[in-house]
Amino acid sequence: MPSRQYHESLWEAVPEGLTPQFAQLRRSFLLARVPAGARVLDVGCGEGWFAAALLDAGALPVGIDVAAEPLRRAGAARPELDLRLVEEGGAWPLQDAEFDVVWAGEVIEHVTDTAGWLSEVRRVLRPGGMLLLSTPAHDLLTRLRLAFAPGAFVDHFDPRGDHLRFYTRASLRSLIEDFRFDEVRIAGAAGLPGARRLLLASARRQRF
């Protein structure tokens, strides 16, 4: 199945207007780090929930996605949003150093070419610009549950699922640093201590 068709088929199964998981937690994390007037790229913007929150807070968001259906929904709900369809893989049709912030909420775990994706993130960020992202957490207690709870491993790593990457704090930090970001901060959120359900990461693009 072609990539575009695959992503469209995933969205066909998603009811319209769903609130994203951990929406308020992720919104608070995002808006606390984005000043009014900042140019923000919302990568994998889906139905535009976070792009709309950014716009309402005085930022200047651009939302991109690899599927047309969520962009159609987002545009119908908030016609004033700047939303753009992009191809999966390859360069995004955006200028170098165009954005102050790149936000990727629950996206990096779906990416096939992680190196290419992070290279594009770095390219469109201005020197000193900020990367903000969230992704499911795989801390120690989570990994132990996957190893020992009956059926947990099979369910979590279902080969038919759309999650392709699985991150711990250490692996996410190492990946981000490899692409010349510094001031990397990664926190666990939601769930119990030691078994967090979400990683929230921030990092700055090195100037050179």
Phi, psi and chi 1 to 4 in degrees:
 res  aa     phi    psi   chi1   chi2   chi3   chi4
   1 MET       -  128.6  178.6 -176.5  -65.9      -
   2 PRO   -57.4  151.0  -22.0   31.9      -      -
   3 SER   -55.6  -48.1  173.6      -      -      -
   4 ARG   -60.7  -44.1  174.8   62.1   53.5   74.2
   5 GLN   -62.2  -39.2 -175.5  179.3  -11.6      -
   6 TYR   -60.9  -47.9  170.1   72.2      -      -
   7 HIS   -67.3  -37.1  -68.9  -63.7      -      -
   8 GLU   -64.3  -38.7  -61.1  -65.1  -10.5      -
   9 SER   -66.2  -34.5   69.2      -      -      -
  10 LEU   -62.4  -44.2  -69.6  177.3      -      -
  11 TRP   -70.6  -28.0  -86.3  100.6      -      -
  12 GLU   -61.0  -26.9  -72.7  172.3    4.3      -
  13 ALA   -86.9   -5.0      -      -      -      -
  14 VAL   -97.8  121.4  177.0      -      -      -
  15 PRO   -59.9  144.0  -22.1   32.7      -      -
  16 GLU   -71.5  140.9 -169.0  164.2  -11.8      -
  17 GLY    84.2   13.1      -      -      -      -
  18 LEU   -68.1  140.4  -74.1 -177.9      -      -
  19 THR   -77.3  131.4  -59.3      -      -      -
  20 PRO   -59.7  151.9  -22.8   33.2      -      -
  21 GLN   -62.1  138.4 -169.6  175.9   33.8      -
  22 PHE    54.9   35.6  -53.5  120.1      -      -
  23 ALA   -58.8  -48.7      -      -      -      -
  24 GLN   -69.0  -37.3  -64.1  -57.0  -29.9      -
  25 LEU   -62.9  -47.2  175.8   62.0      -      -
  26 ARG   -68.7  -37.2  -68.8  157.6   61.2 -161.9
  27 ARG   -62.3  -43.7  177.9 -176.8 -179.5  -83.9
  28 SER   -62.7  -43.9  -64.1      -      -      -
  29 PHE   -58.2  -46.2  169.0   79.0      -      -
  30 LEU   -66.8  -53.0  175.0   61.7      -      -
  31 LEU   -69.4  -25.3  -64.1 -173.1      -      -
  32 ALA   -67.9  -16.5      -      -      -      -
  33 ARG  -115.8    1.4  -69.0  159.6  177.7   79.8
  34 VAL  -118.0  113.1  175.9      -      -      -
  35 PRO   -76.9  156.7   27.5  -33.9      -      -
  36 ALA   -57.2  139.7      -      -      -      -
  37 GLY    88.1   -7.9      -      -      -      -
  38 ALA   -70.7  141.2      -      -      -      -
  39 ARG   -85.5  118.9  -62.2  164.2  -61.1  164.1
  40 VAL  -123.9  129.8 -175.0      -      -      -
  41 LEU   -98.9  119.5 -179.8   63.9      -      -
  42 ASP   -97.0  101.3 -176.9   -5.0      -      -
  43 VAL   -86.3  128.5 -179.2      -      -      -
  44 GLY    68.6   49.2      -      -      -      -
  45 CYS   -71.1  -15.0   65.5      -      -      -
  46 GLY    58.2 -132.0      -      -      -      -
  47 GLU   -81.7    9.0  -68.2 -172.9   30.2      -
  48 GLY    83.2   18.4      -      -      -      -
  49 TRP   -60.9  -46.5 -162.3   92.2      -      -
  50 PHE   -78.7  -34.0  -68.3  100.6      -      -
  51 ALA   -60.5  -40.9      -      -      -      -
  52 ALA   -65.0  -41.1      -      -      -      -
  53 ALA   -63.2  -40.1      -      -      -      -
  54 LEU   -64.3  -44.5  -73.8  161.5      -      -
  55 LEU   -61.7  -43.8 -173.5   65.4      -      -
  56 ASP   -64.2  -27.0  -68.0  -17.9      -      -
  57 ALA   -87.0    1.3      -      -      -      -
  58 GLY    96.5    5.1      -      -      -      -
  59 ALA   -82.6  174.3      -      -      -      -
  60 LEU  -119.4   83.3  -56.3  172.4      -      -
  61 PRO   -87.1  148.9   32.1  -34.5      -      -
  62 VAL  -123.4  127.9  172.6      -      -      -
  63 GLY  -105.7  133.4      -      -      -      -
  64 ILE  -124.7  149.3   61.2  172.5      -      -
  65 ASP  -153.4  158.6 -152.3  -71.5      -      -
  66 VAL   -93.1    0.0  -64.6      -      -      -
  67 ALA  -122.7  140.7      -      -      -      -
  68 ALA   -78.4  -32.1      -      -      -      -
  69 GLU   -61.1  -47.7  175.2   57.0   20.1      -
  70 PRO   -64.2  -32.8   22.6  -34.1      -      -
  71 LEU   -67.1  -36.5  -62.7 -179.2      -      -
  72 ARG   -61.3  -45.0 -178.8 -163.8   66.4   76.6
  73 ARG   -63.0  -45.3  -61.6  178.3 -173.4 -177.4
  74 ALA   -62.9  -42.7      -      -      -      -
  75 GLY   -66.7  -33.8      -      -      -      -
  76 ALA   -68.2  -37.6      -      -      -      -
  77 ALA   -77.9  -38.7      -      -      -      -
  78 ARG  -136.6   82.4  -64.0  -68.7  -63.1  -93.4
  79 PRO   -60.8  -20.4  -20.4   31.2      -      -
  80 GLU   -78.9   -7.6   68.9  -86.1   29.2      -
  81 LEU   -72.6  144.4  -71.0  174.3      -      -
  82 ASP   -91.5  105.4 -176.3  -12.7      -      -
  83 LEU  -123.8  136.8  -55.2  168.3      -      -
  84 ARG  -138.5  137.1  -52.3  178.6 -167.2 -178.4
  85 LEU   -86.7  132.3 -175.8   65.3      -      -
  86 VAL  -127.4  159.5  -60.4      -      -      -
  87 GLU   -82.2  147.9  -65.0  -66.1  -27.7      -
  88 GLU   -74.3  128.0 -177.5  178.2   23.6      -
  89 GLY    82.1  157.8      -      -      -      -
  90 GLY    78.7 -177.7      -      -      -      -
  91 ALA   -76.9  142.2      -      -      -      -
  92 TRP   -78.9  146.9  -62.8  -30.0      -      -
  93 PRO   -78.9   62.3   29.7  -35.3      -      -
  94 LEU  -135.5  153.8  -59.7  164.4      -      -
  95 GLN   -76.6  153.3  -62.5  -62.0  -46.9      -
  96 ASP   -60.5  141.3  -66.7   -4.8      -      -
  97 ALA    53.3   35.9      -      -      -      -
  98 GLU   -82.1  -21.4 -174.3  174.5  -11.5      -
  99 PHE  -123.1  148.8  -64.4   95.0      -      -
 100 ASP   -82.5  -31.1  -57.2  -56.4      -      -
 101 VAL  -140.1  140.2  178.9      -      -      -
 102 VAL  -115.5  127.0  169.1      -      -      -
 103 TRP  -114.1  129.5  160.2 -115.2      -      -
 104 ALA  -134.3   94.8      -      -      -      -
 105 GLY   -93.3  112.6      -      -      -      -
 106 GLU    57.6   50.3  -51.6  -60.6  -74.6      -
 107 VAL  -121.3  -45.9  173.1      -      -      -
 108 ILE   -60.1  -27.2 -165.7  170.7      -      -
 109 GLU   -71.8  -13.9   65.9  -86.9   12.4      -
 110 HIS   -96.7   -6.8  -60.1  -80.2      -      -
 111 VAL   -81.5  130.7  173.4      -      -      -
 112 THR   -75.0  -53.9  -56.6      -      -      -
 113 ASP  -100.4   84.4  179.6    6.1      -      -
 114 THR   -63.8  -39.6  -51.2      -      -      -
 115 ALA   -64.0  -46.0      -      -      -      -
 116 GLY   -63.4  -38.8      -      -      -      -
 117 TRP   -64.5  -47.8 -174.7   85.4      -      -
 118 LEU   -67.2  -30.5  -85.7  169.1      -      -
 119 SER   -64.4  -39.1  -65.2      -      -      -
 120 GLU   -68.6  -41.4  -79.5  -60.3  -79.1      -
 121 VAL   -55.4  -48.1  167.4      -      -      -
 122 ARG   -65.3  -39.2 -167.0  176.5 -167.9  -76.5
 123 ARG   -63.5  -42.2  180.0 -176.7   68.3   79.4
 124 VAL   -83.0  -12.1  -58.5      -      -      -
 125 LEU   -82.7  139.4  -93.6  175.6      -      -
 126 ARG   -69.5  155.9   65.0  167.1  175.8   79.8
 127 PRO   -55.3  129.8  -26.8   35.8      -      -
 128 GLY    84.3   -2.7      -      -      -      -
 129 GLY   -69.9  165.7      -      -      -      -
 130 MET  -111.9  134.2  180.0  169.1  -75.2      -
 131 LEU   -97.8  128.3  167.6   62.5      -      -
 132 LEU  -124.9  132.6  -58.2  171.5      -      -
 133 LEU  -151.8  159.2   66.8   81.6      -      -
 134 SER  -130.2  150.6   67.8      -      -      -
 135 THR  -158.5  153.7 -168.2      -      -      -
 136 PRO   -58.1  140.9  -27.5   36.3      -      -
 137 ALA   -91.4  147.0      -      -      -      -
 138 HIS  -131.8   66.3  -68.0   78.9      -      -
 139 ASP   -77.7 -179.0  -70.2  -22.8      -      -
 140 LEU   -57.5  -50.5  177.6   58.5      -      -
 141 LEU   -65.2  -33.7  -69.7 -177.2      -      -
 142 THR   -63.8  -43.6  -61.2      -      -      -
 143 ARG   -67.0  -36.6  -60.2 -163.2  -57.5  -87.2
 144 LEU   -65.4  -41.3  -71.3  172.7      -      -
 145 ARG   -62.1  -41.7  179.6 -178.2   63.6   81.4
 146 LEU   -64.2  -32.5  -66.8  176.1      -      -
 147 ALA   -76.7  -34.3      -      -      -      -
 148 PHE  -117.2  -23.0  -64.2  109.5      -      -
 149 ALA   -74.5  132.7      -      -      -      -
 150 PRO   -56.9  126.2  -24.6   34.3      -      -
 151 GLY    78.7   -8.9      -      -      -      -
 152 ALA   -65.4  -43.1      -      -      -      -
 153 PHE   -62.7  -47.1 -176.3   95.2      -      -
 154 VAL   -62.5  -43.1  171.9      -      -      -
 155 ASP   -65.8  -43.8  -69.8  -18.1      -      -
 156 HIS   -70.6  -39.2 -169.3   75.4      -      -
 157 PHE  -104.4   38.6  -63.7  104.6      -      -
 158 ASP   -55.0  119.4 -175.9  -14.2      -      -
 159 PRO   -64.2  -13.2   21.6  -31.8      -      -
 160 ARG   -89.0   -5.0  -67.0  159.6  -63.9 -169.7
 161 GLY   -74.7  166.6      -      -      -      -
 162 ASP  -100.7    2.6   59.2  -22.8      -      -
 163 HIS   -85.6  120.8  -76.2 -157.5      -      -
 164 LEU  -103.6  -22.5  -54.7  177.6      -      -
 165 ARG  -127.0  150.7  -46.1  -70.0  179.9 -172.5
 166 PHE  -137.3  119.1  -56.9   88.1      -      -
 167 TYR  -113.7  140.5  -68.1   97.8      -      -
 168 THR  -101.9  170.7   65.2      -      -      -
 169 ARG   -58.1  -43.8  -64.9 -170.6 -157.0 -162.1
 170 ALA   -65.5  -44.7      -      -      -      -
 171 SER   -69.4  -35.8   66.6      -      -      -
 172 LEU   -68.2  -42.6 -176.0   59.3      -      -
 173 ARG   -60.6  -47.0  174.0 -178.3  -64.7  -82.6
 174 SER   -60.4  -42.2  176.2      -      -      -
 175 LEU   -62.7  -49.2  175.3   67.1      -      -
 176 ILE   -63.1  -42.9  -67.5  171.1      -      -
 177 GLU   -64.7  -32.9  -70.3  176.7  -18.5      -
 178 ASP   -60.8  -24.8  -79.6  -10.3      -      -
 179 PHE  -101.3   29.3  -76.7   82.4      -      -
 180 ARG    61.0   49.3  -64.1  171.5   62.4 -168.0
 181 PHE  -110.9  144.5  -73.3   85.1      -      -
 182 ASP  -127.7 -172.8   53.6   23.8      -      -
 183 GLU    51.3   41.0  -61.7 -178.4   33.7      -
 184 VAL   -76.5  124.4 -179.8      -      -      -
 185 ARG  -128.5  127.2  -64.4  179.6  175.2   86.1
 186 ILE  -130.7  125.7  -59.7  174.7      -      -
 187 ALA  -125.0  144.6      -      -      -      -
 188 GLY   -85.0  146.5      -      -      -      -
 189 ALA  -146.4  157.1      -      -      -      -
 190 ALA    63.8  155.6      -      -      -      -
 191 GLY    77.2 -171.8      -      -      -      -
 192 LEU   -87.7  153.9  -60.1  172.2      -      -
 193 PRO   -55.5  132.2  -26.7   35.7      -      -
 194 GLY    87.1  -12.9      -      -      -      -
 195 ALA  -139.4   51.8      -      -      -      -
 196 ARG   -66.3  150.3  -63.2  -59.0 -171.1 -173.6
 197 ARG   -99.1   -9.1  -60.7  179.3   63.9 -170.3
 198 LEU  -144.6  139.8 -167.6   66.6      -      -
 199 LEU  -107.8  133.5  -65.6  176.1      -      -
 200 LEU  -117.1  119.9  -61.2  170.8      -      -
 201 ALA  -122.9  142.9      -      -      -      -
 202 SER  -133.7  147.5   65.2      -      -      -
 203 ALA  -160.1  154.8      -      -      -      -
 204 ARG  -109.7  137.2  -72.0 -158.3  179.3  -86.8
 205 ARG   -68.7  126.4 -178.9 -164.6 -174.4  -81.4
 206 GLN   -62.0  151.0  -67.4  179.6    8.4      -
 207 ARG   -75.7  -20.3  -65.8 -173.5  177.3  -85.9
 208 PHE  -134.0      -  -57.2  102.5      -      -
